[in-house]
Amino acid sequence: MDHEHSILTEGYVTLTLEDDEEVECYIITTFEMNSREYIALLPLEENGENDDGIVWIYRFLRDTSGQGNHDIECIEDDTEYDSAADRFDEWLDEQELEEESGE
C-alpha cells in the first residue's frame, strides 16, 4: 500500500493514498534505527477508532528547517521493514515495562 504524502499535526497525520482516499492516523511514536527515523501509525476508521490493531510503519523524514513540513515514505525493502517492525515491538515492550514499574 503506497502512501504519497502526509500532513503532520499534533499527534495525528492524514495520509493520502494513491486513489486519493485520505486516512487519518494516530501517531504512536517516532523512533530511530540505523541512522534513520521511522514513524508508527495507527490508522483510524471513520468513527475515530481502530478495531483491528493494525499498525503502519514508515520512514519518517523530519523537516529540519523549522517549517514543520515533515513527510513519510514507504519502506520498500522487506529486511528494513522487518527490522523497523522489530524495533517498534521492542519499544512497545519498553512501554509496558515502564507502565508495570510505575514510571
NUMIGU-220714 format. One record per residue: x, y, z of N, C-alpha, C, O, CB in turn; residue in one letter. Coordinates in pm, whole numbers, padded with zeros to 5 digits, always signed. Atoms other than C-alpha are relative to their C-alpha. Glycine has a CB too. Layout:
<pts>
XYZXYZXYZXYZXYZa ...
</pts>
This chain:
<pts>
+00085-00118+00000+00000+00000+00000+00089+00124+00000+00161+00146+00097-00096+00000+00122m -00080-00122+00007+00167+00325-00110-00078+00116+00056-00198+00131+00031+00044+00028-00144d +00058-00122-00051+00100+00645+00074+00086+00113-00054+00208+00113-00036-00007+00001+00158h -00076-00098+00073+00200+00950-00117+00052+00114+00086+00169+00151+00075-00082+00055-00109e -00049-00109-00083+00217+01230+00136-00084+00011+00126-00186-00056+00141-00003+00133-00077h +00068-00011-00127+00110+01335+00477+00006+00143+00052+00091+00222+00013+00061-00096+00102s +00003-00128-00069+00021+01636+00687+00004-00032+00149-00088-00093+00201-00128+00087-00039i -00020+00035-00140+00151+01609+01043-00056+00110+00089-00018+00226+00077+00150-00022+00030l +00055-00096-00095-00050+01779+01316-00028-00067+00132-00101-00166+00138-00127+00066-00055t +00030+00037-00137-00050+01729+01693-00045-00143+00026-00159-00164+00068-00100+00088+00050e +00033+00138-00034-00043+01353+01728-00080-00075-00105-00110-00193-00086-00073-00001+00125g +00074+00065+00108-00231+01277+01408+00064+00036-00133+00127+00141-00147-00150+00042+00003y -00048-00025+00135-00135+01250+01044-00110-00045-00096-00176-00146-00073+00137-00075-00028v +00096+00037+00103-00359+01244+00740+00078-00047-00122+00152+00031-00183-00096+00119-00036t -00068+00056+00116-00230+01014+00466-00092+00007-00120-00212-00017-00109+00044-00144+00026l +00074+00004+00125-00338+01050+00107+00050-00121-00077+00166-00128-00116+00017+00133-00083t -00036+00122+00070-00342+00710-00062+00005+00025-00150-00035+00131-00197-00099-00113+00033l -00011-00015+00145-00277+00651-00432-00133+00031-00067-00136+00101-00169+00058-00127-00060e +00131-00025+00059-00652+00656-00503-00065+00128+00053-00186+00148+00037-00092-00118+00026d +00042-00128-00057-00678+00998-00330-00089-00014+00124-00143+00085+00173-00072+00079-00104d +00072+00019-00126-00853+00843-00029+00088+00052+00113+00209+00026+00114-00037-00151+00023e -00074-00050-00115-00750+01017+00292-00030-00086+00122-00146-00121+00148-00034+00147+00029e +00014+00082-00119-00689+00813+00607+00066+00075+00115+00185+00108+00109+00064-00142-00019v -00058-00063-00118-00642+00978+00945+00062-00109+00087+00002-00214+00108-00107+00081+00079e -00072+00096-00083-00388+00802+01165+00049+00068+00127+00088+00185+00126+00119-00062-00078c -00058-00047-00125-00286+00843+01526+00149-00033-00003+00187-00143-00040-00071-00066+00124y -00144+00022-00005+00090+00884+01567+00032-00068+00132+00018-00008+00239+00080+00135-00016i -00036+00074-00121+00201+00618+01813+00135+00049+00052+00148+00083+00169+00003-00152-00027i -00134-00045-00038+00568+00714+01815+00085+00018-00125+00052-00031-00233+00066-00099+00098t -00108+00001+00099+00871+00801+01608+00121-00061+00072+00134-00049+00194+00032+00147-00056t -00117+00063-00060+01195+00611+01664+00112-00007-00101+00090-00006-00222-00034-00141+00052f -00117+00008+00087+01547+00589+01529+00054-00141-00004+00046-00216+00093+00107+00096+00047e -00065+00129+00019+01722+00286+01392+00095+00014-00118+00056+00061-00225-00104-00114-00025m -00100-00004+00108+02043+00264+01186+00006+00136-00069+00007+00143-00192-00031-00107-00102n -00014-00138+00050+02068+00643+01145-00119+00048-00082-00108+00147-00154+00124+00011-00083s +00122-00045+00067+01714+00667+01006-00109+00013+00106-00103-00048+00212-00044-00100-00113r +00112-00016-00091+01393+00778+01170-00123-00064-00062-00143-00059-00184-00025+00149+00031e +00121+00070+00043+01068+00584+01150-00118+00052+00080-00102+00111+00187+00015-00153+00016y +00123-00040-00068+00708+00652+01246-00096-00118-00001-00110-00188-00101-00064+00126-00068i +00101+00105-00012+00444+00408+01371-00136+00068+00010-00157+00155+00095+00028-00093+00126a +00132-00063+00010+00086+00498+01283-00111-00102+00022-00099-00218-00019-00017+00067-00137l +00118+00081-00020-00249+00359+01390-00110+00057-00087-00167+00161-00053-00042-00004+00152l +00104-00052+00089-00496+00403+01100-00136-00005+00070-00173-00105+00132-00004-00080-00132p +00129-00011-00067-00834+00518+01225-00115-00013-00100-00107+00035-00213-00010+00132+00074l +00121+00012+00082-01176+00428+01087-00077+00132+00010-00038+00222+00084-00088-00121+00046e +00079-00124+00001-01440+00693+01023-00047+00040+00138-00064+00159+00165-00120-00016-00091e +00046-00031-00135-01555+00667+01385+00116+00039+00092+00095+00060+00212-00074-00120+00058n -00116-00039-00078-01201+00755+01501+00061-00111+00082+00141-00085+00172-00037+00109+00089g -00053+00114-00074-01124+00405+01629+00075-00093-00094+00067-00081-00216-00114-00076+00071e -00069+00104+00075-00907+00115+01521-00031-00131+00069+00022-00160+00176+00156+00027-00007n +00045+00124-00062-01068-00220+01591+00091-00119-00030+00086-00218+00043-00139-00031-00045d -00080+00116+00037-00815-00448+01419+00143+00005+00052+00215-00095+00042+00003-00014-00149d -00133-00010-00059-00495-00321+01584+00115+00005-00098+00231-00008-00059+00021-00114+00090g -00106-00008+00101-00303-00290+01258+00076+00131+00017+00017+00237+00035-00059-00010-00144i -00088-00116-00010-00006-00053+01280+00077+00011-00131+00126-00090-00183+00097-00011+00122v -00078-00025+00120+00160+00104+00976+00132+00063+00042+00134+00151+00128-00077+00092-00101w -00132-00054-00030+00534+00177+00988+00061+00054-00129+00060-00013-00232+00092-00108+00066i -00061-00068+00115+00709+00421+00753+00130+00065+00041+00157+00084+00160-00096+00105-00059y -00114-00088-00025+01033+00608+00720-00057+00139+00028-00151+00183-00038+00102+00002-00121r +00044-00135-00037+00990+00948+00882+00108+00097-00042+00223+00084-00001-00031+00011+00152f -00094-00101+00049+01156+01243+00711-00032+00131+00070-00122+00205+00031-00008+00015-00157l +00025-00118-00083+01176+01518+00969+00052+00125-00071+00165+00127-00121+00067-00015+00139r -00038-00128+00058+01185+01874+00837+00088+00073+00102+00041+00112+00209-00126+00086-00039d -00092-00066-00091+01490+02032+00996+00007+00151-00024+00086+00219+00042+00137-00060-00013t -00002-00144+00029+01419+02378+00851-00083+00080+00099-00078+00203+00099-00049+00025-00141s +00085-00070-00095+01174+02459+01128-00139+00030-00055-00221+00088+00016+00065+00127+00042g +00129-00029+00064+00880+02480+00886-00107-00103+00037-00226-00078+00016+00018+00004-00151q +00096+00103-00038+00717+02160+01015-00054-00079-00119-00160-00141-00109-00115+00062+00073g +00042+00074+00119+00692+02008+00666+00059-00140+00001+00135-00177-00088+00042+00075-00128n -00048+00137-00009+00763+01653+00778-00067-00084-00108-00171-00047-00162-00029-00060+00141h +00060+00089+00100+00698+01367+00538+00032-00143+00039+00117-00169+00125+00052+00033-00143d -00025+00142-00020+00688+00990+00533+00017-00065-00135-00028-00013-00237-00114-00067+00081i -00010+00076+00123+00781+00733+00275-00008-00148+00031+00030-00193+00139+00131+00033-00074e +00015+00144-00015+00707+00367+00226+00137-00065+00011+00235-00018-00046-00079-00061-00118c -00122+00080-00011+00971+00114+00323-00015-00114-00101-00094-00206-00081+00022-00055+00148i +00011+00097+00109+01021-00090+00006+00075-00130+00029+00035-00237-00017+00053+00060-00127e -00084+00115-00028+01289-00326+00140-00058-00081+00116-00077-00028+00226+00144+00045+00032d +00060+00086-00102+01143-00622+00334+00087-00013+00125+00035-00014+00236-00028-00137-00057d -00090+00014-00113+01451-00658+00554-00003+00125+00086-00008+00117+00209+00143-00028-00048t +00007-00126-00074+01443-00291+00651-00133+00011+00073-00137+00052+00189+00019+00121-00095e +00131-00007-00064+01069-00311+00720-00006-00093+00121-00054-00054+00228-00111-00035-00101y +00001+00096-00111+01110-00622+00935+00082+00050+00118+00041+00035+00234+00054-00136-00046d -00084-00055-00107+01390-00456+01132-00071+00114+00071-00066+00123+00194+00134+00049-00057s +00074-00111-00061+01179-00143+01187-00117-00052+00083-00144+00000+00191-00051+00097-00109a +00112+00058-00074+00881-00355+01294+00050-00065+00130-00015-00054+00234-00075-00105-00086a -00058+00060-00120+01104-00546+01538+00037+00109+00101+00013+00093+00221+00124-00083-00035d -00036-00111-00090+01236-00217+01680-00125+00060+00063-00123+00095+00181+00079+00109-00077r +00126-00051-00056+00877-00094+01723-00053-00095+00107-00100-00050+00212-00105+00018-00112f +00042+00098-00102+00789-00417+01907+00082+00015+00128+00028+00005+00238+00013-00143-00056d -00084-00022-00117+01086-00357+02137-00045+00124+00075-00050+00124+00198+00148+00015-00042e +00049-00123-00062+00958-00004+02201-00129-00027+00078-00145+00022+00190-00024+00109-00108w +00124+00036-00071+00615-00145+02290+00031-00074+00130-00029-00046+00233-00090-00087-00090l -00040+00074-00120+00779-00387+02534+00056+00094+00106+00026+00079+00225+00104-00108-00035d -00057-00098-00093+00973-00098+02691-00111+00081+00067-00105+00109+00187+00098+00093-00074e +00112-00077-00056+00648+00098+02735-00076-00081+00103-00116-00030+00208-00095+00046-00112q +00072+00089-00092+00482-00199+02900+00078-00015+00131+00018-00013+00239-00023-00138-00065e -00083+00012-00120+00775-00243+03142-00004+00127+00083-00011+00120+00206+00145-00033-00039l +00008-00127-00072+00767+00127+03231-00134+00013+00072-00140+00060+00185+00021+00117-00097e +00133-00004-00061+00393+00103+03297-00006-00089+00123-00058-00049+00227-00107-00041-00100e +00002+00094-00110+00438-00201+03518+00082+00046+00119+00047+00019+00234+00049-00134-00046e -00085-00046-00109+00715-00039+03719-00046+00136+00054+00011+00186+00151+00145+00010-00047s +00058-00125-00048+00509+00279+03759+00078+00125-00037+00059+00229+00026-00012-00005+00145g -00077-00118+00044+00748+00514+03580-00083+00091-00084-00034+00195-00129+00122-00041-00077e 
</pts>
